Amino acid sequence: MDAFPRLLEDGAAIELLLGGTPRRFHAMWLRDNAQDPQTRSPGNGQKLITLLEIPSDTRIAEAGWSGESLAVRFEPEGKVIEFDPDWLLARAYDKAPPPAAGWTGDAVTRWDSGLSLPAEDYSAVVADKTARLRWLEQVRRYGFARLSGVPTAPGTVTEVAGLFGYVRETNYGRLFDVRAEVNPSNLAYTNLGLQAHTDNPYRDPAPGLQLLACLENGVEGGESVVVDGFTVAERLRVESPEGFDLLSRHCARFEYSGTAGVRLRAKRPLIELGADGELIAIRFNNRSAAAFTDIPYDRMAAYYAAYRRMAELVEEPSLAVTFKLAPGDLFIVDNLRVLHARTAITGSGSRWLQGCYADRDGLLSALAAGEEEGTDQ
């Protein structure tokens, strides 16, 4: 075993050599995260004790290797608990601080117009777990994926959502049709071109995923466009750190009142960061933007300058992937990352898309469970 325990601060912490690197763990953290059956349920992994049941003066009295496991004796409980070193390494928190605000983890790859993702075949994704996991991994990594060969029967888009999670029903219904209407409740239901945007930023929370399936498409124009909002944010951060800070520090406001009896409002930053600076979400939808009232007077002009530059980057051709949907094609976007757009529809003919919303947790759960099952085989 390449790790030897060393007690620190009279047992308040321990230092291990894991993966060739020293890692420190606090006694309280180890005790709280113990995996023994008295602390956590073997069936569902949930904790069986509360934090208040762990003595506040918990310390490590003794630690040593027992085969491949680290055995730790905690006092004043006198309890010995074993820890898997691989488990500890995967959850080590004694590491370098995160990089500059706007960072993303290893599971995320930012992209521009050079992205080329092959469409997965619907029948293969339904029947073959490997193909389905490959498709879900594309959504996690790129925030975007495509399917071909999807049945054009109305309602099939909800069956696709059911491959990994559940449909998020809204005031638009369980699913919605995207085609020209005489008196549309949303500009998406016209022949107009649409600027790249994320959907429903006026909801709290906004849907994490959007799926759009093509049932008919015999028109000129109407190409679909996707833009990686995380790439837009990074470009803005490099060009204008102050502008990036303004758009991530202050909230924008969004509203929707296009349907009788519906008044939706939310306030969130255009660029949302976690407490540690991780890039969490992008919200950009000029059609649904309300008056911004949460930016101080002396910062509003600079805020609008950054907002304008973000809008210019959203329209930048070098950041966009454009494609024409044919009947049986479907695409899915991470609605808190990837913006989607449509070029104007010209001429006569019919273009009929059906869409639905879902949440990211269902997709990420299905992906994690599938990957875990694969490692166990």
C-alpha positions as CSV (number, residue, x, y, z in Angstrom):
1,M,0.0,0.0,0.0
2,D,1.5,3.3,-1.1
3,A,-0.1,5.3,1.8
4,F,0.8,5.5,5.4
5,P,-1.4,7.4,7.9
6,R,0.0,10.3,10.0
7,L,-2.2,11.9,12.7
8,L,-2.3,15.7,12.8
9,E,-3.3,18.2,15.5
10,D,-3.6,15.5,18.2
11,G,-6.0,13.4,16.0
12,A,-8.2,16.3,14.7
13,A,-7.0,15.3,11.2
14,I,-5.1,12.6,9.4
15,E,-2.7,12.7,6.4
16,L,-2.6,10.0,3.8
17,L,-0.5,9.4,0.7
18,L,-3.2,8.6,-2.0
19,G,-2.3,8.4,-5.6
20,G,1.2,9.6,-4.9
21,T,-0.1,12.9,-3.3
22,P,-0.5,13.7,0.4
23,R,-4.1,14.3,1.3
24,R,-5.5,15.5,4.6
25,F,-8.9,14.6,6.1
26,H,-10.5,16.0,9.2
27,A,-11.7,13.5,11.8
28,M,-15.2,15.0,11.8
29,W,-15.4,14.7,8.0
30,L,-14.4,11.1,8.1
31,R,-16.8,10.2,10.9
32,D,-19.7,12.0,9.2
33,N,-19.0,10.2,5.9
34,A,-18.4,6.8,7.3
35,Q,-19.8,4.0,5.1
36,D,-20.4,1.4,7.8
37,P,-23.9,-0.1,8.1
38,Q,-24.6,1.7,11.4
39,T,-23.9,5.1,9.9
40,R,-25.4,4.6,6.4
41,S,-28.1,2.3,5.1
42,P,-26.6,-0.4,2.9
43,G,-29.7,-0.4,0.8
44,N,-30.1,3.2,-0.2
45,G,-26.9,4.9,1.1
46,Q,-28.8,7.4,3.2
47,K,-27.4,8.4,6.7
48,L,-28.9,6.7,9.7
49,I,-27.6,9.2,12.2
50,T,-27.6,13.0,12.4
51,L,-24.6,15.2,12.8
52,L,-25.6,16.0,16.4
53,E,-25.2,12.3,17.2
54,I,-21.5,12.5,16.4
55,P,-19.6,13.9,19.4
56,S,-18.4,17.5,18.8
57,D,-14.9,16.5,20.1
58,T,-14.5,13.6,17.8
59,R,-10.8,12.8,17.0
60,I,-8.8,10.0,15.6
61,A,-7.1,7.9,18.3
62,E,-5.5,5.4,16.0
63,A,-5.3,4.6,12.2
64,G,-3.6,1.9,10.2
65,W,-3.9,-0.3,7.2
66,S,-6.0,-3.4,7.4
67,G,-5.5,-5.2,4.2
68,E,-6.6,-2.8,1.5
69,S,-8.6,-0.7,3.8
70,L,-7.8,2.1,6.2
71,A,-9.0,1.3,9.7
72,V,-9.7,4.4,11.9
73,R,-10.6,4.4,15.6
74,F,-12.6,7.4,16.6
75,E,-12.8,8.7,20.2
76,P,-14.7,9.3,22.4
77,E,-17.0,6.7,20.7
78,G,-14.3,4.0,20.6
79,K,-15.7,3.1,17.2
80,V,-13.4,1.5,14.5
81,I,-14.5,2.2,10.9
82,E,-12.8,1.1,7.6
83,F,-12.4,3.3,4.6
84,D,-11.6,2.4,1.0
85,P,-8.6,4.4,-0.2
86,D,-10.0,4.7,-3.7
87,W,-13.2,6.1,-2.2
88,L,-11.2,8.6,-0.2
89,L,-9.1,9.7,-3.2
90,A,-12.2,10.3,-5.3
91,R,-13.6,12.6,-2.6
92,A,-10.4,14.3,-1.5
93,Y,-10.9,18.0,-0.7
94,D,-7.4,18.8,0.3
95,K,-6.4,20.1,-3.1
96,A,-5.4,23.3,-5.0
97,P,-8.1,26.0,-5.0
98,P,-10.3,26.2,-8.1
99,P,-9.2,28.3,-11.0
100,A,-10.6,31.7,-12.0
101,A,-14.3,32.2,-11.8
102,G,-16.1,30.6,-14.8
103,W,-14.3,27.3,-14.6
104,T,-15.9,24.0,-15.6
105,G,-15.2,20.4,-14.6
106,D,-13.6,17.6,-16.6
107,A,-17.0,16.3,-17.7
108,V,-17.6,19.5,-19.7
109,T,-16.1,20.3,-23.1
110,R,-16.8,23.8,-24.5
111,W,-17.2,24.1,-28.3
112,D,-17.7,26.4,-31.3
113,S,-18.7,26.0,-34.9
114,G,-16.1,23.2,-35.4
115,L,-18.2,20.8,-33.2
116,S,-19.2,17.7,-35.2
117,L,-21.3,15.2,-33.3
118,P,-22.8,12.3,-35.2
119,A,-26.5,11.7,-34.7
120,E,-27.2,8.5,-32.7
121,D,-29.8,6.2,-34.2
122,Y,-33.1,6.1,-32.2
123,S,-33.7,2.4,-32.5
124,A,-30.2,1.7,-31.2
125,V,-30.6,4.1,-28.3
126,V,-33.8,2.4,-27.3
127,A,-32.5,-1.1,-27.6
128,D,-28.8,-0.8,-26.7
129,K,-27.7,0.5,-23.4
130,T,-24.2,1.3,-24.7
131,A,-25.7,3.5,-27.4
132,R,-28.0,5.2,-25.0
133,L,-25.2,6.0,-22.5
134,R,-23.1,7.4,-25.4
135,W,-26.0,9.7,-26.3
136,L,-26.5,10.8,-22.7
137,E,-22.8,11.4,-22.3
138,Q,-22.9,13.8,-25.3
139,V,-25.6,15.8,-23.5
140,R,-23.5,15.9,-20.3
141,R,-20.3,16.8,-22.1
142,Y,-21.5,19.2,-24.8
143,G,-25.0,20.1,-23.6
144,F,-26.3,19.0,-27.0
145,A,-27.0,15.8,-28.9
146,R,-29.0,14.5,-31.8
147,L,-31.1,11.5,-32.8
148,S,-32.1,10.3,-36.2
149,G,-34.8,7.8,-37.2
150,V,-37.2,8.9,-34.6
151,P,-40.8,7.9,-35.4
152,T,-42.8,10.9,-36.7
153,A,-45.9,10.0,-34.8
154,P,-47.1,12.9,-32.6
155,G,-46.1,12.5,-29.0
156,T,-42.9,10.5,-29.7
157,V,-40.8,13.3,-28.2
158,T,-42.2,12.5,-24.7
159,E,-41.2,8.8,-25.2
160,V,-37.6,10.0,-25.9
161,A,-37.6,11.9,-22.6
162,G,-38.8,8.8,-20.9
163,L,-35.6,7.0,-21.9
164,F,-33.8,8.9,-19.1
165,G,-36.3,10.7,-17.0
166,Y,-39.6,12.5,-16.9
167,V,-41.4,15.2,-18.9
168,R,-41.5,18.6,-17.2
169,E,-45.1,19.8,-17.8
170,T,-45.6,23.6,-18.0
171,N,-48.4,26.0,-19.0
172,Y,-47.5,25.0,-22.6
173,G,-48.6,21.5,-21.8
174,R,-46.9,18.1,-21.6
175,L,-45.6,18.7,-25.1
176,F,-45.9,21.7,-27.4
177,D,-46.1,22.2,-31.2
178,V,-43.7,24.6,-32.9
179,R,-45.3,25.8,-36.1
180,A,-46.7,29.1,-37.4
181,E,-49.9,30.3,-35.8
182,V,-52.2,33.2,-36.6
183,N,-52.2,34.6,-33.0
184,P,-49.2,33.0,-31.3
185,S,-48.8,33.0,-27.6
186,N,-45.0,32.8,-28.2
187,L,-42.9,34.2,-31.0
188,A,-41.5,30.6,-31.5
189,Y,-44.9,29.9,-33.2
190,T,-44.2,32.3,-36.2
191,N,-42.1,32.2,-39.3
192,L,-39.7,34.8,-37.9
193,G,-36.1,34.0,-37.3
194,L,-35.3,33.7,-33.6
195,Q,-32.1,34.9,-31.9
196,A,-30.2,32.2,-30.0
197,H,-31.7,31.9,-26.5
198,T,-32.3,29.6,-23.6
199,D,-36.0,28.7,-23.0
200,N,-38.2,29.8,-20.1
201,P,-35.8,31.9,-18.0
202,Y,-38.9,33.4,-16.4
203,R,-39.5,30.1,-14.6
204,D,-38.1,29.2,-11.2
205,P,-36.5,26.8,-11.8
206,A,-36.1,26.9,-15.6
207,P,-36.4,23.6,-17.3
208,G,-33.0,21.9,-17.5
209,L,-33.5,20.2,-20.9
210,Q,-35.4,20.8,-24.0
211,L,-36.1,18.2,-26.7
212,L,-37.4,19.1,-30.2
213,A,-38.5,16.5,-32.7
214,C,-39.2,17.2,-36.4
215,L,-42.4,15.7,-37.7
216,E,-42.6,17.7,-41.0
217,N,-40.2,20.1,-42.8
218,G,-40.9,21.2,-46.3
219,V,-40.0,24.8,-46.0
220,E,-37.1,26.9,-47.1
221,G,-35.1,28.3,-44.3
222,G,-35.9,27.4,-40.7
223,E,-32.5,25.9,-40.0
224,S,-31.7,25.1,-36.4
225,V,-28.8,26.8,-34.7
226,V,-27.1,26.0,-31.4
227,V,-24.5,28.0,-29.5
228,D,-22.5,26.9,-26.4
229,G,-23.3,29.5,-23.8
230,F,-20.3,28.3,-21.8
231,T,-18.0,29.2,-24.7
232,V,-19.7,32.6,-24.9
233,A,-19.1,33.1,-21.2
234,E,-15.4,32.2,-21.5
235,R,-14.9,34.5,-24.4
236,L,-16.5,37.3,-22.5
237,R,-14.4,36.6,-19.4
238,V,-11.2,36.7,-21.4
239,E,-12.1,39.9,-23.3
240,S,-13.7,41.7,-20.3
241,P,-13.2,40.4,-16.8
242,E,-15.2,43.3,-15.5
243,G,-18.1,42.7,-17.8
244,F,-18.1,39.0,-16.9
245,D,-18.1,39.9,-13.2
246,L,-21.1,42.3,-13.8
247,L,-23.2,39.7,-15.6
248,S,-22.5,37.1,-13.0
249,R,-22.7,39.3,-9.9
250,H,-26.0,41.0,-10.7
251,C,-29.4,39.5,-11.5
252,A,-31.4,40.0,-14.7
253,R,-35.2,39.8,-14.6
254,F,-37.4,37.8,-17.0
255,E,-41.2,37.8,-17.4
256,Y,-43.9,36.0,-19.4
257,S,-47.6,36.9,-19.6
258,G,-48.5,35.6,-23.1
259,T,-51.3,33.2,-21.8
260,A,-54.4,34.2,-20.0
261,G,-54.0,33.6,-16.3
262,V,-50.2,33.0,-16.5
263,R,-47.8,35.5,-15.0
264,L,-44.3,34.1,-14.7
265,R,-41.3,36.1,-13.2
266,A,-37.8,35.1,-12.2
267,K,-34.6,36.9,-11.4
268,R,-31.3,35.2,-12.0
269,P,-27.9,36.2,-13.3
270,L,-27.3,35.9,-17.1
271,I,-24.1,34.0,-16.1
272,E,-24.6,31.9,-13.0
273,L,-21.7,30.8,-10.9
274,G,-21.4,28.5,-7.9
275,A,-20.0,29.8,-4.7
276,D,-16.6,28.4,-5.7
277,G,-16.7,30.1,-9.1
278,E,-17.9,27.1,-11.2
279,L,-19.9,28.0,-14.2
280,I,-23.4,26.7,-13.5
281,A,-25.8,28.1,-16.0
282,I,-26.5,30.6,-18.8
283,R,-29.8,32.4,-19.1
284,F,-30.2,34.5,-22.2
285,N,-33.5,35.4,-23.8
286,N,-34.0,38.9,-25.1
287,R,-37.7,38.3,-25.9
288,S,-38.5,37.6,-22.3
289,A,-36.2,40.1,-20.6
290,A,-37.9,42.4,-18.2
291,A,-36.6,45.7,-16.9
292,F,-33.4,45.2,-15.0
293,T,-33.8,46.7,-11.6
294,D,-31.1,45.0,-9.6
295,I,-28.0,46.7,-10.9
296,P,-26.7,49.9,-9.1
297,Y,-27.1,53.1,-11.0
298,D,-23.3,53.6,-11.3
299,R,-22.9,50.2,-12.8
300,M,-25.8,50.1,-15.2
301,A,-24.0,51.6,-18.2
302,A,-21.2,49.1,-17.8
303,Y,-23.7,46.3,-17.3
304,Y,-25.4,47.1,-20.6
305,A,-22.1,47.3,-22.4
306,A,-21.3,43.7,-21.2
307,Y,-24.8,42.6,-22.0
308,R,-24.4,43.9,-25.5
309,R,-21.1,42.2,-26.0
310,M,-22.6,38.9,-24.8
311,A,-25.4,39.4,-27.4
312,E,-22.8,40.0,-30.1
313,L,-20.9,36.8,-29.1
314,V,-24.2,34.9,-29.2
315,E,-24.6,36.0,-32.8
316,E,-21.0,35.2,-33.7
317,P,-21.1,32.7,-36.7
318,S,-17.8,31.1,-35.5
319,L,-19.5,29.9,-32.4
320,A,-22.6,28.5,-34.0
321,V,-23.5,25.0,-35.3
322,T,-26.2,25.1,-37.9
323,F,-28.2,22.1,-39.3
324,K,-31.4,21.4,-41.1
325,L,-33.9,19.1,-39.4
326,A,-35.5,16.4,-41.5
327,P,-38.6,14.4,-40.4
328,G,-37.4,11.8,-37.9
329,D,-34.6,14.1,-36.5
330,L,-34.5,15.2,-32.9
331,F,-32.2,17.3,-30.9
332,I,-31.8,17.9,-27.2
333,V,-30.1,20.8,-25.5
334,D,-29.1,21.5,-21.9
335,N,-31.3,24.5,-21.5
336,L,-29.1,26.0,-18.8
337,R,-26.1,26.0,-21.1
338,V,-26.8,25.8,-24.8
339,L,-28.7,28.5,-26.7
340,H,-30.8,27.5,-29.7
341,A,-32.1,29.6,-32.6
342,R,-33.9,29.3,-35.9
343,T,-33.3,31.1,-39.1
344,A,-36.4,32.7,-40.7
345,I,-38.8,30.5,-42.6
346,T,-39.3,31.6,-46.2
347,G,-41.8,30.4,-48.9
348,S,-44.7,28.0,-48.5
349,G,-44.7,24.5,-47.0
350,S,-45.0,23.0,-43.6
351,R,-42.6,22.8,-40.7
352,W,-43.8,21.0,-37.7
353,L,-41.8,20.4,-34.6
354,Q,-42.9,18.9,-31.3
355,G,-41.1,19.6,-28.1
356,C,-41.1,18.9,-24.4
357,Y,-39.1,19.8,-21.4
358,A,-37.3,17.6,-18.9
359,D,-34.9,18.1,-16.0
360,R,-31.2,17.5,-15.9
361,D,-31.3,15.4,-12.7
362,G,-33.1,12.6,-14.5
363,L,-30.6,12.4,-17.3
364,L,-27.6,12.7,-15.0
365,S,-29.1,10.0,-12.7
366,A,-29.7,7.6,-15.7
367,L,-26.2,8.2,-16.9
368,A,-24.5,7.8,-13.5
369,A,-26.5,4.6,-12.8
370,G,-25.6,3.2,-16.2
371,E,-21.9,4.0,-15.9
372,E,-21.8,2.5,-12.4
373,E,-23.6,-0.7,-13.6
374,G,-21.0,-0.9,-16.4
375,T,-18.1,-0.8,-14.0
376,D,-19.6,-3.5,-11.8
377,Q,-19.7,-6.0,-14.7
